[in-house]
Amino acid sequence: MKSCKMALGFRNQPKKITKSNGGQTAWLNIAFCFYSSLDTSKSSAHGLQSSRWEARLMVDARDVSSVMRKGFWFSPEHEVKESGCILLDTLPTVFKDTPWKHPRRYIFADPKMQWTAHLIVAAKDTADLASFKVPELRLDQMYYDWANNKQGMMVYQYCAYTPERNFNTMHEGMTMDGLWPWPRAAAEFTNGDFGNMEEGYTDDKKGDNNRVVKGRQSYASTSSTLF
């Protein structure tokens, strides 16, 4: 599958990063937040201190309920061609009151346009942005995740530091797949296999260790790699 083209129809998110929107936060109804280092044995104030970067994936999904039921995957192959950039001293407001200085931005799109997404990676040093690799994101780096319904009401929440506050009011009790961090089947945390898919999320049957049968070769490993 070739990289997604910017000519595809975007709904609420910009299809390219410009000087005028580079410091803005993309519209979203699903959010995933990662840190390079996350130690849940300490408080969040101390468990995140050794992180070199913070990454926020902002997703605009046409059908949040469907993404939750079927699972959500994305891979480097979903990246919109030539959309990435690094902006110096231009942090979006979502990173207000953080220690970061510079962002690296990516744009992704599902081939069937069921979702688009902006990934913003923020760091103090541009060297950490230059060395950042999307396939190296891991489930054990996820700090929080939330989703809103069509009315803008929160229906899903996950936080690594306060698991007692996790909830899924849209599909209560349902195990989640792909990037969704909670609740997972117990075996998945052992095997840590999250296949990357050619067609975004589908209803394809999964193979051993939750590998997607029709997906391309997975980047997954025992360290819970997401792609």
N, CA, C and O of each residue as an XYZ file, in Angstrom:
908
protein
N       0.835     -1.197      0.000
C       0.000      0.000      0.000
C       0.871      1.249      0.000
O       1.809      1.349      0.791
N       0.577      2.185     -0.863
C       1.345      3.417     -0.934
C       0.906      4.370      0.160
O      -0.176      4.227      0.729
N       1.766      5.357      0.450
C       1.427      6.350      1.464
C       0.171      7.093      1.061
O      -0.094      7.290     -0.125
N      -0.602      7.503      2.055
C      -1.838      8.235      1.786
C      -1.525      9.574      1.132
O      -0.519     10.200      1.465
N      -2.355     10.015      0.224
C      -2.144     11.272     -0.467
C      -2.964     12.374      0.180
O      -4.060     12.133      0.684
N      -2.429     13.571      0.162
C      -3.102     14.687      0.812
C      -4.361     15.112      0.081
O      -5.129     15.927      0.592
N      -4.585     14.563     -1.126
C      -5.786     14.921     -1.864
C      -7.034     14.276     -1.261
O      -8.155     14.673     -1.579
N      -6.840     13.284     -0.393
C      -7.974     12.624      0.227
C      -8.766     13.604      1.090
O      -8.219     14.577      1.610
N     -10.062     13.330      1.233
C     -10.921     14.262      1.944
C     -10.765     14.217      3.449
O     -11.086     13.207      4.076
N     -10.280     15.290      4.033
C     -10.195     15.421      5.484
C     -11.444     16.143      5.972
O     -11.941     17.046      5.299
N     -11.954     15.751      7.137
C     -13.168     16.371      7.667
C     -12.849     17.615      8.479
O     -13.134     18.732      8.050
N     -12.257     17.421      9.653
C     -12.052     18.518     10.597
C     -10.593     18.863     10.839
O     -10.294     19.908     11.418
N      -9.688     18.010     10.409
C      -8.266     18.239     10.629
C      -7.600     18.769      9.361
O      -7.989     18.385      8.258
N      -6.601     19.646      9.499
C      -5.882     20.129      8.314
C      -5.102     18.998      7.653
O      -4.581     18.113      8.332
N      -5.028     19.034      6.323
C      -4.321     17.977      5.593
C      -2.861     18.319      5.360
O      -2.131     17.538      4.749
N      -2.426     19.478      5.841
C      -1.016     19.842      5.782
C      -0.704     20.796      6.932
O      -1.586     21.489      7.440
N       0.563     20.819      7.330
C       1.015     21.716      8.389
C       1.608     22.964      7.750
O       2.452     22.871      6.859
N       1.167     24.126      8.206
C       1.653     25.397      7.680
C       2.150     26.265      8.837
O       2.008     25.903     10.005
N       2.725     27.399      8.500
C       3.173     28.324      9.540
C       2.002     28.831     10.369
O       2.147     29.100     11.561
N       0.853     28.960      9.740
C      -0.305     29.512     10.449
C      -0.967     28.497     11.381
O      -1.543     28.885     12.398
N      -0.896     27.196     11.052
C      -1.562     26.211     11.912
C      -0.589     25.312     12.670
O      -1.016     24.445     13.432
N       0.717     25.511     12.468
C       1.712     24.648     13.104
C       1.685     24.686     14.618
O       2.080     23.720     15.270
N       1.220     25.797     15.187
C       1.143     25.913     16.635
C      -0.231     25.609     17.187
O      -0.501     25.858     18.362
N      -1.110     25.067     16.342
C      -2.472     24.769     16.768
C      -2.648     23.277     17.036
O      -1.910     22.449     16.502
N      -3.623     22.951     17.860
C      -3.961     21.563     18.151
C      -5.032     21.098     17.182
O      -6.016     21.806     16.967
N      -4.862     19.929     16.597
C      -5.832     19.409     15.641
C      -7.125     19.002     16.342
O      -7.102     18.547     17.486
N      -8.262     19.169     15.642
C      -9.550     18.719     16.175
C      -9.492     17.215     16.398
O      -8.883     16.495     15.606
N     -10.121     16.731     17.468
C     -10.047     15.303     17.775
C     -11.257     14.840     18.561
O     -11.903     15.619     19.261
N     -11.555     13.533     18.427
C     -12.521     12.901     19.321
C     -11.934     11.669     20.011
O     -12.600     11.031     20.827
N     -10.677     11.338     19.678
C      -9.930     10.288     20.372
C      -8.512     10.791     20.592
O      -7.917     11.378     19.687
N      -7.964     10.569     21.779
C      -6.600     11.011     22.079
C      -5.809      9.886     22.735
O      -6.309      9.181     23.611
N      -4.558      9.733     22.290
C      -3.610      8.819     22.918
C      -2.373      9.632     23.281
O      -1.887     10.418     22.469
N      -1.862      9.449     24.493
C      -0.682     10.197     24.937
C       0.389      9.225     25.426
O       0.117      8.342     26.240
N       1.623      9.401     24.914
C       2.752      8.537     25.253
C       3.903      9.364     25.816
O       4.065     10.538     25.482
N       4.697      8.732     26.671
C       5.954      9.317     27.148
C       7.081      8.328     26.874
O       6.878      7.115     26.923
N       8.273      8.854     26.586
C       9.399      7.962     26.291
C       9.733      7.078     27.476
O      10.199      5.952     27.304
N       9.495      7.585     28.687
C       9.743      6.809     29.903
C       8.588      7.025     30.863
O       8.260      8.160     31.209
N       7.972      5.930     31.293
C       6.797      6.022     32.152
C       6.937      4.986     33.265
O       6.900      3.782     33.009
N       7.096      5.456     34.491
C       7.289      4.579     35.645
C       6.079      4.687     36.564
O       5.970      5.637     37.340
N       5.173      3.720     36.479
C       3.943      3.786     37.269
C       4.152      3.366     38.723
O       3.212      3.408     39.517
N       5.368      2.961     39.080
C       5.647      2.658     40.487
C       5.839      3.931     41.301
O       5.882      3.893     42.530
N       5.954      5.069     40.594
C       6.088      6.365     41.240
C       4.867      7.210     40.910
O       4.056      6.826     40.067
N       4.733      8.342     41.559
C       3.649      9.260     41.218
C       3.891      9.803     39.816
O       5.018      9.774     39.321
N       2.830     10.300     39.174
C       2.993     10.819     37.819
C       3.983     11.970     37.769
O       4.693     12.135     36.777
N       4.037     12.770     38.832
C       4.963     13.906     38.859
C       6.412     13.446     38.788
O       7.255     14.129     38.206
N       6.705     12.284     39.382
C       8.070     11.770     39.396
C       8.290     10.677     38.348
O       9.407     10.497     37.863
N       7.237      9.957     38.003
C       7.378      8.849     37.065
C       7.610      9.262     35.636
O       8.003      8.440     34.808
N       7.368     10.550     35.324
C       7.543     11.051     33.962
C       8.776     11.933     33.814
O       9.071     12.400     32.714
N       9.490     12.164     34.893
C      10.584     13.139     34.882
C      11.734     12.757     33.960
O      12.417     13.632     33.428
N      11.955     11.465     33.766
C      13.087     11.038     32.946
C      12.752     10.959     31.462
O      13.596     10.552     30.663
N      11.539     11.341     31.079
C      11.128     11.271     29.676
C      11.875     12.288     28.823
O      12.114     13.421     29.241
N      12.233     11.860     27.628
C      12.900     12.738     26.667
C      11.906     13.382     25.709
O      12.208     14.397     25.081
N      10.725     12.790     25.599
C       9.700     13.344     24.722
C       8.307     12.918     25.190
O       8.152     11.986     25.978
N       7.314     13.622     24.685
C       5.900     13.292     24.889
C       5.239     13.273     23.522
O       5.452     14.183     22.721
N       4.445     12.256     23.245
C       3.781     12.138     21.943
C       2.269     12.079     22.134
O       1.765     11.305     22.948
N       1.560     12.900     21.381
C       0.098     12.908     21.457
C      -0.480     12.615     20.077
O      -0.224     13.333     19.111
N      -1.261     11.547     20.011
C      -1.939     11.163     18.781
C      -3.377     11.647     18.869
O      -4.132     11.214     19.740
N      -3.753     12.547     17.966
C      -5.070     13.176     17.976
C      -5.859     12.659     16.778
O      -5.533     12.960     15.630
N      -6.890     11.885     17.058
C      -7.625     11.171     16.019
C      -8.999     11.796     15.800
O      -9.717     12.096     16.754
N      -9.352     11.987     14.543
C     -10.704     12.383     14.157
C     -11.332     11.169     13.486
O     -11.072     10.903     12.313
N     -12.156     10.433     14.226
C     -12.789      9.218     13.710
C     -14.223      9.517     13.280
O     -14.952     10.217     13.982
N     -14.623      8.991     12.136
C     -15.994      9.189     11.678
C     -16.994      8.469     12.587
O     -18.108      8.948     12.795
N     -16.588      7.320     13.125
C     -17.478      6.529     13.971
C     -16.667      6.004     15.152
O     -16.014      4.967     15.047
N     -16.709      6.715     16.266
C     -15.921      6.339     17.442
C     -16.329      4.962     17.952
O     -15.470      4.164     18.328
N     -17.619      4.675     17.968
C     -18.097      3.383     18.451
C     -17.505      2.236     17.642
O     -17.102      1.217     18.203
N     -17.454      2.402     16.333
C     -16.893      1.366     15.463
C     -15.410      1.169     15.718
O     -14.928      0.037     15.751
N     -14.680      2.273     15.901
C     -13.246      2.185     16.180
C     -13.001      1.464     17.502
O     -12.011      0.746     17.645
N     -13.883      1.650     18.449
C     -13.738      0.976     19.736
C     -14.059     -0.509     19.608
O     -13.377     -1.339     20.209
N     -15.080     -0.853     18.840
C     -15.470     -2.257     18.699
C     -14.460     -3.049     17.873
O     -14.122     -4.181     18.220
N     -13.984     -2.459     16.791
C     -13.106     -3.175     15.868
C     -11.636     -3.058     16.229
O     -10.812     -3.839     15.752
N     -11.302     -2.090     17.067
C      -9.899     -1.836     17.387
C      -9.355     -0.730     16.501
O      -9.910     -0.437     15.442
N      -8.269     -0.120     16.942
C      -7.663      0.966     16.168
C      -6.184      0.680     15.972
O      -5.443      0.479     16.935
N      -5.766      0.666     14.717
C      -4.360      0.494     14.358
C      -3.941      1.615     13.417
O      -4.766      2.134     12.666
N      -2.683      1.986     13.450
C      -2.118      2.789     12.369
C      -0.646      2.434     12.259
O      -0.044      1.937     13.211
N      -0.077      2.688     11.102
C       1.312      2.329     10.853
C       1.975      3.453     10.065
O       1.286      4.364      9.607
N       3.302      3.413      9.893
C       3.974      4.426      9.071
C       3.429      4.488      7.649
O       3.548      5.519      6.987
N       2.834      3.403      7.174
C       2.275      3.407      5.822
C       1.035      4.288      5.712
O       0.630      4.648      4.607
N       0.439      4.633      6.828
C      -0.718      5.528      6.808
C      -0.311      7.004      6.803
O      -1.172      7.881      6.743
N       0.982      7.281      6.865
C       1.421      8.676      6.923
C       1.157      9.388      5.597
O       1.456      8.856      4.529
N       0.604     10.576      5.673
C       0.379     11.387      4.478
C       1.739     11.830      3.942
O       2.544     12.406      4.674
N       1.985     11.566      2.693
C       3.288     11.808      2.087
C       3.728     13.264      2.227
O       2.979     14.189      1.913
N       4.957     13.446      2.705
C       5.592     14.763      2.823
C       4.831     15.710      3.749
O       4.864     16.925      3.555
N       4.152     15.165      4.746
C       3.382     16.024      5.659
C       4.142     16.358      6.936
O       3.761     17.284      7.651
N       5.210     15.622      7.236
C       5.912     15.797      8.500
C       6.830     17.002      8.530
O       7.327     17.444      7.494
N       7.056     17.535      9.735
C       7.957     18.679      9.891
C       8.323     18.843     11.363
O       7.660     18.295     12.243
N       9.384     19.601     11.617
C       9.779     20.005     12.965
C       9.674     21.519     13.039
O      10.177     22.225     12.164
N       9.023     22.017     14.081
C       8.848     23.457     14.259
C       9.638     23.896     15.482
O       9.481     23.323     16.561
N      10.464     24.883     15.327
C      11.287     25.361     16.433
C      10.520     26.369     17.280
O       9.962     27.337     16.762
N      10.499     26.130     18.590
C       9.872     27.055     19.545
C       8.430     27.392     19.181
O       8.000     28.535     19.336
N       7.680     26.395     18.696
C       6.293     26.631     18.283
C       5.397     25.538     18.841
O       4.815     24.764     18.080
N       5.279     25.465     20.148
C       4.482     24.420     20.778
C       2.989     24.728     20.709
O       2.584     25.850     21.011
N       2.160     23.759     20.317
C       0.713     23.941     20.407
C       0.290     24.148     21.861
O       0.992     23.731     22.782
N      -0.839     24.783     22.057
C      -1.292     25.124     23.410
C      -1.537     23.893     24.276
O      -1.525     23.992     25.503
N      -1.761     22.728     23.654
C      -1.991     21.516     24.428
C      -0.771     21.151     25.270
O      -0.886     20.396     26.235
N       0.402     21.687     24.907
C       1.625     21.423     25.662
C       1.978     22.573     26.609
O       3.107     22.666     27.089
N       1.008     23.441     26.871
C       1.232     24.536     27.812
C       1.583     23.970     29.187
O       1.032     22.951     29.605
N       2.486     24.625     29.873
C       2.928     24.217     31.215
C       3.674     22.882     31.214
O       3.682     22.175     32.222
N       4.297     22.538     30.089
C       5.170     21.364     30.019
C       6.600     21.847     29.826
O       6.801     23.012     29.481
N       7.600     20.995     30.035
C       8.995     21.416     29.877
C       9.475     21.425     28.432
O      10.619     21.794     28.168
N       8.615     21.022     27.484
C       9.060     20.870     26.100
C       9.215     22.206     25.386
O       8.634     23.212     25.793
N      10.013     22.205     24.308
C      10.269     23.433     23.548
C       9.861     23.323     22.081
O       9.341     24.277     21.504
N      10.100     22.149     21.478
C       9.909     22.013     20.033
C       9.014     20.809     19.717
O       9.101     19.790     20.402
N       8.156     20.906     18.693
C       7.341     19.764     18.283
C       7.764     19.205     16.917
O       8.256     19.926     16.050
N       7.556     17.917     16.766
C       7.629     17.274     15.453
C       6.226     16.791     15.131
O       5.570     16.170     15.968
N       5.761     17.077     13.911
C       4.381     16.762     13.569
C       4.309     15.794     12.398
O       5.118     15.840     11.472
N       3.315     14.916     12.468
C       3.009     13.963     11.408
C       1.504     14.014     11.149
O       0.729     14.393     12.027
N       1.099     13.629      9.939
C      -0.314     13.474      9.613
C      -0.524     12.068      9.056
O       0.246     11.601      8.216
N      -1.581     11.398      9.536
C      -1.909     10.052      9.084
C      -3.358     10.022      8.606
O      -4.182     10.830      9.034
N      -3.653      9.081      7.715
C      -5.026      8.940      7.236
C      -5.303      7.488      6.874
O      -4.467      6.811      6.276
N      -6.477      7.026      7.243
C      -6.933      5.701      6.850
C      -7.222      5.707      5.354
O      -7.823      6.663      4.864
N      -6.815      4.670      4.600
C      -7.069      4.644      3.154
C      -8.539      4.801      2.796
O      -8.867      5.348      1.743
N      -9.426      4.326      3.664
C     -10.863      4.455      3.413
C     -11.450      5.703      4.067
O     -12.664      5.909      4.072
N     -10.552      6.537      4.623
C     -10.930      7.800      5.252
C     -11.942      7.618      6.378
O     -12.822      8.456      6.576
N     -11.809      6.512      7.116
C     -12.621      6.330      8.313
C     -12.072      7.139      9.478
O     -12.766      7.371     10.468
N     -10.807      7.569      9.350
C     -10.197      8.420     10.370
C      -9.008      9.156      9.772
O      -8.400      8.704      8.802
N      -8.689     10.293     10.368
C      -7.423     10.985     10.123
C      -6.808     11.251     11.491
O      -7.505     11.220     12.505
N      -5.513     11.510     11.522
C      -4.853     11.705     12.813
C      -3.632     12.597     12.664
O      -2.920     12.542     11.661
N      -3.404     13.417     13.678
C      -2.180     14.208     13.791
C      -1.391     13.666     14.977
O      -1.928     13.526     16.076
N      -0.127     13.364     14.754
C       0.770     12.953     15.829
C       1.726     14.104     16.094
O       2.434     14.549     15.191
N       1.748     14.589     17.337
C       2.654     15.666     17.729
C       3.588     15.127     18.797
O       3.147     14.688     19.859
N       4.881     15.165     18.507
C       5.903     14.721     19.450
C       6.641     15.959     19.932
O       7.180     16.707     19.116
N       6.677     16.190     21.229
C       7.311     17.384     21.794
C       8.522     16.977     22.626
O       8.502     15.960     23.319
N       9.580     17.791     22.546
C      10.811     17.498     23.281
C      11.549     18.793     23.576
O      11.250     19.836     22.996
N      12.518     18.718     24.486
C      13.374     19.870     24.766
C      14.436     20.033     23.693
O      14.788     21.151     23.316
N      14.943     18.908     23.204
C      16.076     18.890     22.283
C      15.628     18.363     20.926
O      14.986     17.315     20.855
N      15.954     19.067     19.854
C      15.577     18.602     18.520
C      16.256     17.288     18.163
O      15.789     16.580     17.271
N      17.348     16.947     18.839
C      18.005     15.660     18.581
C      17.071     14.500     18.922
O      17.075     13.474     18.242
N      16.274     14.666     19.975
C      15.317     13.622     20.344
C      14.182     13.533     19.332
O      13.630     12.455     19.113
N      13.835     14.640     18.724
C      12.818     14.625     17.672
C      13.364     13.988     16.402
O      12.658     13.242     15.723
N      14.614     14.282     16.083
C      15.231     13.738     14.876
C      15.368     12.221     14.947
O      15.268     11.539     13.927
N      15.596     11.694     16.142
C      15.797     10.250     16.296
C      14.501      9.492     16.573
O      14.510      8.263     16.653
N      13.385     10.214     16.719
C      12.110      9.570     17.029
C      11.652      8.705     15.853
O      11.710      9.127     14.698
N      11.198      7.489     16.164
C      10.695      6.567     15.144
C       9.281      6.128     15.526
O       9.068      5.582     16.609
N       8.330      6.363     14.647
C       6.934      6.019     14.928
C       6.757      4.542     15.292
O       6.034      4.252     16.245
N       7.380      3.591     14.581
C       7.160      2.176     14.919
C       7.664      1.768     16.295
O       7.345      0.675     16.763
N       8.442      2.617     16.951
C       8.991      2.268     18.256
C       8.068      2.633     19.420
O       8.391      2.348     20.573
N       6.921      3.261     19.131
C       5.948      3.529     20.191
C       5.458      2.208     20.775
O       5.191      1.253     20.045
N       5.343      2.167     22.104
C       4.953      0.938     22.782
C       3.753      1.185     23.698
O       3.537      2.296     24.183
N       2.996      0.140     23.916
C       1.825      0.247     24.773
C       2.203      0.623     26.195
O       1.453      1.333     26.865
N       3.367      0.153     26.673
C       3.761      0.473     28.048
C       4.265      1.905     28.194
O       4.657      2.316     29.287
N       4.258      2.674     27.092
C       4.592      4.094     27.152
C       3.344      4.971     27.207
O       3.452      6.194     27.307
N       2.163      4.360     27.144
C       0.935      5.147     27.089
C       0.553      5.664     28.473
O       0.376      4.894     29.417
N       0.432      6.982     28.568
C       0.075      7.652     29.819
C      -1.438      7.702     29.977
O      -1.975      7.294     31.008
N      -2.128      8.206     28.947
C      -3.584      8.256     29.024
C      -4.197      8.147     27.642
O      -3.513      8.257     26.625
N      -5.506      7.927     27.631
C      -6.287      7.801     26.402
C      -7.714      8.182     26.745
O      -8.209      7.828     27.815
N      -8.380      8.900     25.853
C      -9.795      9.195     26.061
C     -10.511      9.270     24.719
O      -9.882      9.437     23.675
N     -11.838      9.145     24.761
C     -12.660      9.245     23.554
C     -13.977      9.918     23.888
O     -14.526      9.736     24.974
N     -14.480     10.703     22.936
C     -15.768     11.383     23.072
C     -16.759     10.840     22.052
O     -16.362     10.373     20.984
N     -18.044     10.900     22.378
C     -19.069     10.501     21.414
C     -19.441     11.679     20.512
O     -18.798     12.727     20.562
N     -20.475     11.507     19.691
C     -20.863     12.543     18.737
C     -21.337     13.818     19.423
O     -21.288     14.898     18.834
N     -21.789     13.698     20.648
C     -22.253     14.868     21.397
C     -21.118     15.548     22.160
O     -21.347     16.515     22.887
N     -19.907     15.046     21.996
C     -18.763     15.633     22.683
C     -18.634     15.210     24.132
O     -17.880     15.821     24.890
N     -19.364     14.166     24.531
C     -19.304     13.669     25.899
C     -18.280     12.540     25.991
O     -18.188     11.703     25.093
N     -17.515     12.522     27.075
C     -16.482     11.506     27.236
C     -17.110     10.146     27.530
O     -17.918     10.004     28.448
N     -16.722      9.150     26.733
C     -17.271      7.800     26.895
C     -16.184      6.779     27.223
O     -16.483      5.626     27.534
N     -14.931      7.204     27.153
C     -13.821      6.286     27.454
C     -12.694      7.077     28.096
O     -12.363      8.179     27.658
N     -12.111      6.501     29.138
C     -10.960      7.133     29.776
C     -10.013      6.064     30.304
O     -10.435      5.070     30.896
N      -8.719      6.290     30.075
C      -7.677      5.411     30.619
C      -6.537      6.284     31.113
O      -6.140      7.236     30.441
N      -6.009      5.958     32.292
C      -4.807      6.615     32.794
C      -3.954      5.557     33.485
O      -4.437      4.822     34.346
N      -2.684      5.489     33.100
C      -1.786      4.474     33.651
C      -1.579      4.640     35.150
O      -1.294      3.670     35.853
N      -1.725      5.877     35.642
C      -1.451      6.151     37.053
C      -2.681      6.044     37.950
O      -2.546      5.946     39.170
N      -3.865      6.060     37.369
C      -5.095      5.955     38.173
C      -6.039      4.930     37.541
O      -7.112      5.301     37.066
N      -5.663      3.656     37.527
C      -6.491      2.634     36.877
C      -7.886      2.510     37.474
O      -8.806      2.049     36.799
N      -8.055      2.913     38.725
C      -9.377      2.834     39.349
C     -10.364      3.817     38.712
O     -11.570      3.716     38.939
N      -9.866      4.755     37.928
C     -10.732      5.734     37.266
C     -10.962      5.417     35.788
O     -11.619      6.188     35.089
N     -10.436      4.308     35.313
C     -10.662      3.915     33.922
C     -12.132      3.556     33.710
O     -12.749      2.933     34.575
N     -12.695      3.946     32.564
C     -14.077      3.554     32.272
C     -14.310      3.495     30.772
O     -13.600      4.124     29.988
N     -15.323      2.723     30.390
C     -15.797      2.641     29.012
C     -17.311      2.553     29.077
O     -17.865      1.464     29.223
N     -17.979      3.684     28.969
C     -19.436      3.701     29.086
C     -20.125      3.360     27.772
O     -21.316      3.051     27.765
N     -19.393      3.412     26.654
C     -19.994      3.100     25.355
C     -20.074      1.589     25.129
O     -21.063      1.084     24.599
N     -19.015      0.870     25.540
C     -18.990     -0.591     25.388
C     -18.453     -1.188     26.688
O     -17.354     -1.742     26.719
N     -19.220     -1.071     27.735
C     -18.768     -1.474     29.063
C     -18.471     -2.968     29.127
O     -19.278     -3.794     28.700
N     -17.286     -3.304     29.674
C     -16.895     -4.694     29.837
C     -16.284     -5.332     28.609
O     -15.828     -6.474     28.678
N     -16.259     -4.629     27.484
C     -15.718     -5.186     26.247
C     -14.196     -5.073     26.234
O     -13.658     -4.005     26.524
N     -13.490     -6.164     25.901
C     -12.037     -6.077     25.762
C     -11.711     -5.291     24.503
O     -12.455     -5.331     23.523
N     -10.580     -4.567     24.539
C     -10.218     -3.655     23.461
C      -9.038     -4.207     22.672
O      -8.304     -5.074     23.146
N      -8.870     -3.685     21.455
C      -7.841     -4.205     20.556
C      -7.076     -3.053     19.915
O      -7.526     -1.908     19.947
N      -5.927     -3.359     19.337
C      -5.126     -2.333     18.683
C      -4.459     -1.424     19.691
O      -3.837     -1.900     20.641
N      -4.582     -0.115     19.498
C      -3.948      0.844     20.394
C      -4.687      1.031     21.712
O      -4.111      1.565     22.660
N      -5.938      0.608     21.800
C      -6.690      0.811     23.040
C      -5.992      0.071     24.175
O      -5.794     -1.141     24.085
N      -5.612      0.778     25.248
C      -4.803      0.152     26.298
C      -5.579     -0.636     27.343
O      -4.998     -1.432     28.081
N      -6.911     -0.414     27.409
C      -7.694     -1.037     28.486
C      -9.150     -1.136     28.073
O      -9.660     -0.245     27.394
N      -9.842     -2.225     28.476
C      -9.273     -3.450     29.063
C      -8.762     -4.375     27.972
O      -9.348     -4.452     26.892
N      -7.673     -5.075     28.249
C      -7.077     -5.993     27.288
C      -7.255     -7.427     27.768
O      -7.455     -7.675     28.957
N      -7.179     -8.377     26.824
C      -7.119     -9.783     27.209
C      -5.793    -10.008     27.918
O      -4.762     -9.508     27.466
N      -5.798    -10.746     29.011
C      -4.598    -10.914     29.832
C      -3.424    -11.436     29.030
O      -2.291    -11.019     29.270
N      -3.659    -12.344     28.075
C      -2.565    -12.943     27.308
C      -1.852    -11.925     26.439
O      -0.677    -12.107     26.119
N      -2.538    -10.850     26.047
C      -1.933     -9.873     25.153
C      -0.780     -9.151     25.811
O       0.197     -8.810     25.145
N      -0.876     -8.908     27.121
C       0.206     -8.212     27.791
C       1.443     -9.092     27.893
O       2.561     -8.593     28.021
N       1.235    -10.409     27.836
C       2.370    -11.326     27.858
C       3.007    -11.419     26.485
O       4.228    -11.350     26.349
N       2.161    -11.578     25.456
C       2.680    -11.756     24.106
C       3.052    -10.443     23.438
O       3.982    -10.387     22.634
N       2.322     -9.389     23.775
C       2.643     -8.066     23.265
C       2.635     -7.964     21.766
O       3.531     -7.341     21.197
N       1.654     -8.554     21.092
C       1.654     -8.572     19.637
C       0.498     -7.744     19.101
O      -0.662     -8.132     19.245
N       0.798     -6.624     18.495
C      -0.225     -5.740     17.941
C       0.098     -5.523     16.465
O       0.905     -4.653     16.140
N      -0.520     -6.302     15.556
C      -0.164     -6.254     14.146
C      -0.494     -4.931     13.509
O      -1.434     -4.260     13.936
N       0.270     -4.527     12.476
C      -0.136     -3.356     11.712
C      -0.922     -3.829     10.500
O      -0.679     -4.918      9.980
N      -1.855     -3.016     10.057
C      -2.830     -3.468      9.085
C      -2.786     -2.631      7.821
O      -2.475     -1.441      7.867
N      -3.098     -3.251      6.698
C      -3.123     -2.534      5.433
C      -4.332     -1.621      5.316
O      -4.251     -0.566      4.687
N      -5.443     -2.008      5.909
C      -6.691     -1.286      5.679
C      -7.237     -0.623      6.928
O      -8.452     -0.491      7.071
N      -6.366     -0.201      7.841
C      -6.858      0.391      9.070
C      -7.503     -0.685      9.919
O      -6.983     -1.798      9.993
N      -8.623     -0.385     10.561
C      -9.271     -1.406     11.378
C     -10.234     -2.202     10.517
O     -10.889     -1.642      9.638
N     -10.327     -3.514     10.762
C     -11.246     -4.387     10.030
C     -11.809     -5.410     10.996
O     -11.492     -5.404     12.185
N     -12.650     -6.287     10.468
C     -13.175     -7.390     11.262
C     -12.449     -8.691     10.955
O     -12.942     -9.769     11.289
N     -11.262     -8.601     10.310
C     -10.519     -9.807      9.968
C     -10.213    -10.623     11.206
O      -9.976    -10.071     12.280
N     -10.219    -11.942     11.056
C      -9.900    -12.812     12.186
C      -8.425    -12.692     12.525
O      -7.588    -12.469     11.650
N      -8.120    -12.841     13.794
C      -6.754    -12.714     14.260
C      -6.097    -14.082     14.373
O      -6.770    -15.078     14.635
N      -4.801    -14.131     14.179
C      -4.047    -15.366     14.338
C      -3.519    -15.482     15.749
O      -3.994    -14.800     16.656
N      -2.533    -16.347     15.935
C      -1.942    -16.529     17.255
C      -1.369    -15.223     17.769
O      -0.871    -14.401     17.000
N      -1.446    -15.042     19.083
C      -0.898    -13.862     19.750
C      -1.514    -12.566     19.229
O      -0.905    -11.501     19.324
N      -2.735    -12.662     18.673
C      -3.454    -11.480     18.213
C      -2.827    -10.830     16.988
O      -3.065     -9.649     16.732
N      -2.031    -11.575     16.225
C      -1.471    -11.026     14.987
C      -2.572    -10.920     13.942
O      -3.381    -11.837     13.800
N      -2.610     -9.828     13.221
C      -3.635     -9.625     12.207
C      -3.266    -10.436     10.971
O      -2.191    -10.246     10.402
N      -4.153    -11.340     10.553
C      -3.833    -12.274      9.483
C      -3.544    -11.562      8.177
O      -2.595    -11.915      7.476
N      -4.357    -10.551      7.834
C      -4.195     -9.885      6.551
C      -3.266     -8.686      6.609
O      -3.015     -8.044      5.589
N      -2.757     -8.382      7.785
C      -1.842     -7.254      7.897
C      -0.477     -7.587      7.350
O      -0.153     -8.757      7.145
N       0.331     -6.562      7.109
C       1.708     -6.782      6.702
C       2.532     -7.213      7.903
O       2.005     -7.324      9.010
N       3.813     -7.455      7.698
C       4.660     -7.930      8.782
C       4.586     -6.980      9.967
O       4.714     -5.766      9.810
N       4.383     -7.531     11.138
C       4.214     -6.713     12.332
C       5.548     -6.280     12.904
O       6.533     -7.015     12.834
N       5.574     -5.072     13.477
C       6.731     -4.598     14.218
C       6.660     -5.055     15.669
O       7.510     -4.689     16.481
N       5.649     -5.852     15.995
C       5.383     -6.178     17.389
C       6.473     -7.045     18.002
O       7.160     -7.800     17.313
N       6.611     -6.914     19.320
C       7.596     -7.697     20.056
C       7.096     -7.896     21.468
O       6.001     -7.448     21.807
N       7.874     -8.556     22.291
C       7.459     -8.790     23.669
C       7.446     -7.519     24.487
O       6.985     -7.537     25.629
N       7.937     -6.413     23.946
C       7.898     -5.136     24.660
C       6.631     -4.353     24.343
O       6.558     -3.150     24.594
N       5.623     -5.047     23.785
C       4.306     -4.445     23.529
C       4.357     -3.325     22.508
O       3.698     -2.300     22.685
N       5.127     -3.500     21.443
C       5.148     -2.511     20.371
C       3.770     -2.415     19.739
O       3.086     -3.425     19.576
N       3.364     -1.209     19.385
C       2.003     -0.994     18.915
C       1.811     -1.261     17.441
O       0.672     -1.408     16.997
N       2.869     -1.331     16.668
C       2.706     -1.413     15.223
C       3.107     -2.767     14.679
O       3.027     -2.996     13.472
